[in-house]
Amino acid sequence: MTLRELREDVQAMRSRDPASRSALDVLLFAPGMRALWRHRLEHALWTHGARFLARLLAHRTRRKTGVEIHPGARIGRRVVIDHGMGVVIGETAVVGDDVHLYSGVVLGATSRRRGVRHPMVEDGVVLGAQAIVLGPVRIGRGAKIGAGAVVRRSVAPGEVICAVTRVSAAASEARVRPAVGESSQQPGRPLRCSEEAGEASRVALPAQRGGESAAAAMNAAKSRCDEVSVR
């Protein structure tokens, strides 16, 4: 790792994390960044054939920082791992430049076969806390994956993926007993924001339940989509 790369990383962390008050804060109190810096050494060892040593150092990094990055993973410049605890990045994963990952992000596989089996994350992507991306899918440039979302398909550039949320008690009832001609929402599939708003407008039609009006349910869903939070 060069001094220029170190400066870029520190500047990226300070610009995206208000809690980082100085370069010294980043150097001493950012375990996610320390995991990235150690990974660069581990990846160099891996690509030069010293794979046992690379795995040994990666295991020590995991114990010290709570971040597990396989030495074979390729990670770009100015990547920020915010908080870091629980982040897992698999062997064949590719992470582009200026990507931001929050705690608990998993870039995992769905196959036991050798070869490319982990995601490719393009430049400028934001992955919210506990977001899970599985398989050899592509997350397009500038996409945002919301906290808690599980993604098993490719995501278009700039697309926003939200985790499935319960809009209201009426929404829960509508999923159990869908209207004629409509199918219930499959659990575990991420919703686009536009889909969540449509879901709210559809399920808010039943009579009021528990004092919550249909209009309140729709407004709550629309405000969540307007203010997508990744933390």
Backbone torsions as a table, in degrees:
resi	resn	phi	psi	omega
1	MET	NA	130.9	-178.1
2	THR	-88.8	164.8	177.4
3	LEU	-63.3	-34.9	178.0
4	ARG	-63.0	-43.2	178.7
5	GLU	-64.4	-38.9	178.0
6	LEU	-61.9	-44.6	178.7
7	ARG	-62.9	-40.8	178.1
8	GLU	-61.1	-43.8	-179.3
9	ASP	-63.7	-44.5	-179.8
10	VAL	-63.2	-43.4	179.0
11	GLN	-64.5	-39.7	178.8
12	ALA	-63.2	-43.5	179.9
13	MET	-64.6	-43.9	-179.0
14	ARG	-66.2	-35.0	-178.1
15	SER	-74.7	-23.4	-176.4
16	ARG	-106.9	-12.6	-178.0
17	ASP	-124.4	105.5	-179.5
18	PRO	-61.6	-21.0	-179.3
19	ALA	-74.1	-15.7	178.5
20	SER	-86.1	100.0	-171.7
21	ARG	-86.1	-16.6	-178.2
22	SER	-157.7	168.4	176.5
23	ALA	-63.3	-32.4	178.8
24	LEU	-66.2	-36.5	175.2
25	ASP	-57.3	-44.5	-178.4
26	VAL	-66.5	-43.2	-177.6
27	LEU	-65.9	-34.0	-173.5
28	LEU	-100.8	-31.5	-168.1
29	PHE	-124.0	27.7	178.7
30	ALA	-123.3	85.5	-176.5
31	PRO	-61.5	-31.9	178.0
32	GLY	-63.3	-38.2	179.0
33	MET	-71.9	-38.5	177.2
34	ARG	-62.4	-36.9	177.5
35	ALA	-63.1	-39.7	178.4
36	LEU	-65.7	-42.9	-179.4
37	TRP	-64.8	-40.1	177.3
38	ARG	-68.1	-33.9	179.9
39	HIS	-62.6	-35.0	-179.1
40	ARG	-62.0	-39.4	174.8
41	LEU	-67.2	-44.2	-179.2
42	GLU	-63.0	-39.6	179.3
43	HIS	-66.6	-38.5	177.2
44	ALA	-62.6	-42.2	176.8
45	LEU	-63.1	-41.9	-178.9
46	TRP	-61.7	-46.0	-177.4
47	THR	-71.8	-19.7	178.5
48	HIS	-98.2	13.0	172.3
49	GLY	92.5	-5.6	179.7
50	ALA	-88.7	64.7	-169.5
51	ARG	-75.3	-34.6	178.4
52	PHE	-63.9	-46.1	178.9
53	LEU	-63.4	-39.3	178.7
54	ALA	-62.1	-43.7	178.7
55	ARG	-66.2	-37.4	179.0
56	LEU	-63.6	-45.9	179.2
57	LEU	-66.4	-37.3	178.6
58	ALA	-64.0	-36.6	178.1
59	HIS	-65.6	-40.0	177.5
60	ARG	-66.3	-37.8	177.1
61	THR	-61.8	-41.3	178.8
62	ARG	-61.3	-42.0	-179.4
63	ARG	-67.7	-34.6	-175.7
64	LYS	-84.2	-30.7	-172.4
65	THR	-116.5	-17.1	-174.9
66	GLY	79.1	6.8	179.7
67	VAL	-110.5	127.2	-179.3
68	GLU	-111.9	108.1	177.3
69	ILE	-121.1	121.7	178.0
70	HIS	-66.6	139.2	-179.1
71	PRO	-58.8	-22.3	-179.9
72	GLY	-80.7	-13.4	-179.1
73	ALA	-66.8	144.1	179.2
74	ARG	-106.4	123.1	-174.9
75	ILE	-126.1	133.7	-175.3
76	GLY	-81.5	-161.7	-175.4
77	ARG	-95.0	154.1	176.9
78	ARG	58.4	29.3	174.4
79	VAL	-78.6	138.1	179.3
80	VAL	-120.4	126.6	170.3
81	ILE	-106.8	104.5	-174.1
82	ASP	-86.5	123.1	-175.8
83	HIS	71.5	-56.6	166.1
84	GLY	91.8	-35.4	-172.1
85	MET	-54.4	127.5	176.0
86	GLY	88.0	0.7	178.5
87	VAL	-71.7	133.2	178.6
88	VAL	-130.6	125.6	178.9
89	ILE	-126.5	121.5	-172.9
90	GLY	-78.7	174.4	-171.1
91	GLU	-59.0	-45.1	-174.2
92	THR	-99.7	12.2	178.6
93	ALA	-69.1	147.1	175.6
94	VAL	-126.3	125.2	-179.9
95	VAL	-119.2	125.0	-176.8
96	GLY	-78.4	-166.6	-179.7
97	ASP	-79.8	151.8	172.1
98	ASP	60.2	30.7	176.9
99	VAL	-87.4	143.2	180.0
100	HIS	-120.6	122.9	179.9
101	LEU	-119.7	131.6	175.2
102	TYR	-96.1	178.3	-173.9
103	SER	-62.1	145.4	174.5
104	GLY	80.5	4.7	179.2
105	VAL	-68.3	136.4	178.2
106	VAL	-124.7	124.3	169.9
107	LEU	-108.9	92.4	-169.9
108	GLY	-115.9	-174.6	-176.3
109	ALA	-119.7	160.2	174.9
110	THR	-118.3	2.6	-176.7
111	SER	-128.9	150.1	176.2
112	ARG	-95.7	-0.4	-179.7
113	ARG	-74.7	150.8	174.9
114	ARG	-73.3	163.6	-176.1
115	GLY	105.2	-172.9	-177.6
116	VAL	-67.7	119.5	-177.6
117	ARG	-140.9	6.8	-179.7
118	HIS	-119.4	166.3	-175.1
119	PRO	-71.2	158.3	168.2
120	MET	-112.1	119.7	-177.8
121	VAL	-108.5	117.4	-176.3
122	GLU	-81.1	178.6	-173.5
123	ASP	-61.2	144.1	170.1
124	GLY	74.7	14.7	-179.3
125	VAL	-81.1	145.2	174.0
126	VAL	-115.6	126.4	179.3
127	LEU	-115.0	114.8	-175.9
128	GLY	-71.7	168.8	-177.9
129	ALA	-57.7	134.0	178.1
130	GLN	66.4	14.5	175.3
131	ALA	-71.5	139.2	-177.4
132	ILE	-125.1	123.6	177.8
133	VAL	-119.6	123.3	-172.3
134	LEU	-122.6	139.7	173.8
135	GLY	90.3	174.1	-177.9
136	PRO	-79.6	60.1	-178.5
137	VAL	-100.9	165.1	-179.7
138	ARG	-115.5	126.1	175.0
139	ILE	-100.7	112.7	-170.4
140	GLY	-66.8	160.9	-177.4
141	ARG	-54.4	130.6	175.5
142	GLY	75.1	6.9	178.8
143	ALA	-70.9	158.4	177.5
144	LYS	-128.0	124.6	178.0
145	ILE	-106.9	117.9	-175.2
146	GLY	-69.0	162.0	-179.7
147	ALA	-59.4	132.7	175.8
148	GLY	81.1	0.2	-179.6
149	ALA	-74.5	146.4	173.9
150	VAL	-116.0	117.6	-173.1
151	VAL	-116.6	127.2	178.2
152	ARG	-130.3	20.6	176.6
153	ARG	-137.8	162.9	177.9
154	SER	-68.8	149.4	-177.3
155	VAL	-118.8	131.9	-177.6
156	ALA	-69.5	154.2	176.7
157	PRO	-55.7	133.3	178.0
158	GLY	78.4	-2.5	-177.8
159	GLU	-73.9	148.6	177.8
160	VAL	-113.8	125.1	180.0
161	ILE	-112.0	125.9	179.1
162	CYS	-106.3	149.7	172.6
163	ALA	-71.6	153.9	176.9
164	VAL	-68.5	126.3	179.4
165	THR	-125.4	154.4	177.8
166	ARG	-85.8	115.7	-175.5
167	VAL	-71.4	-46.4	-178.2
168	SER	-165.3	178.4	175.8
169	ALA	-64.3	-35.5	177.3
170	ALA	-64.6	-35.5	177.5
171	ALA	-64.1	-41.8	179.3
172	SER	-62.3	-41.7	179.8
173	GLU	-65.6	-38.3	-178.7
174	ALA	-68.0	-32.4	178.2
175	ARG	-68.5	-34.2	179.7
176	VAL	-75.0	-40.4	-178.1
177	ARG	-125.7	82.1	-178.1
178	PRO	-66.4	154.2	177.7
179	ALA	-68.0	162.5	-178.3
180	VAL	-61.3	130.6	179.2
181	GLY	86.9	-1.8	-180.0
182	GLU	-119.3	147.9	177.6
183	SER	-105.2	147.1	-179.6
184	SER	-71.6	155.6	178.7
185	GLN	-67.6	128.1	178.2
186	GLN	-71.0	131.2	-179.9
187	PRO	-66.7	146.3	173.6
188	GLY	88.7	-8.2	-179.9
189	ARG	-91.9	127.6	179.5
190	PRO	-64.0	146.7	177.5
191	LEU	-104.9	138.5	165.2
192	ARG	-71.6	156.8	-179.0
193	CYS	-59.5	-39.5	179.3
194	SER	-63.3	-35.8	178.6
195	GLU	-67.6	-39.1	-178.9
196	GLU	-65.7	-39.8	178.2
197	ALA	-64.3	-42.1	176.8
198	GLY	-63.3	-39.4	176.8
199	GLU	-60.7	-41.9	-179.4
200	ALA	-64.1	-42.8	-179.3
201	SER	-66.1	-29.2	-178.8
202	ARG	-79.1	-42.7	-174.1
203	VAL	-86.8	-10.8	-179.2
204	ALA	-83.2	-1.5	-178.2
205	LEU	-70.7	-31.9	179.6
206	PRO	-58.8	166.2	-178.3
207	ALA	-60.4	161.4	-178.9
208	GLN	-61.8	144.7	179.6
209	ARG	-140.6	128.4	179.2
210	GLY	68.2	22.1	176.2
211	GLY	84.5	0.2	-178.3
212	GLU	-97.0	124.2	-177.7
213	SER	-83.2	163.0	177.9
214	ALA	-63.6	-39.5	-179.5
215	ALA	-63.9	-38.3	179.4
216	ALA	-64.6	-39.3	179.3
217	ALA	-63.7	-42.8	179.8
218	MET	-66.8	-41.9	-179.4
219	ASN	-64.2	-37.8	179.1
220	ALA	-64.7	-41.7	-179.8
221	ALA	-67.0	-41.2	-179.0
222	LYS	-66.9	-37.0	179.2
223	SER	-67.9	-33.1	176.4
224	ARG	-65.5	-38.2	-179.1
225	CYS	-73.3	-31.4	178.5
226	ASP	-74.5	-27.0	-178.8
227	GLU	-121.9	67.6	-179.3
228	VAL	-64.9	122.3	180.0
229	SER	-105.9	135.8	179.1
230	VAL	-106.6	3.8	178.6
231	ARG	-115.8	NA	NA
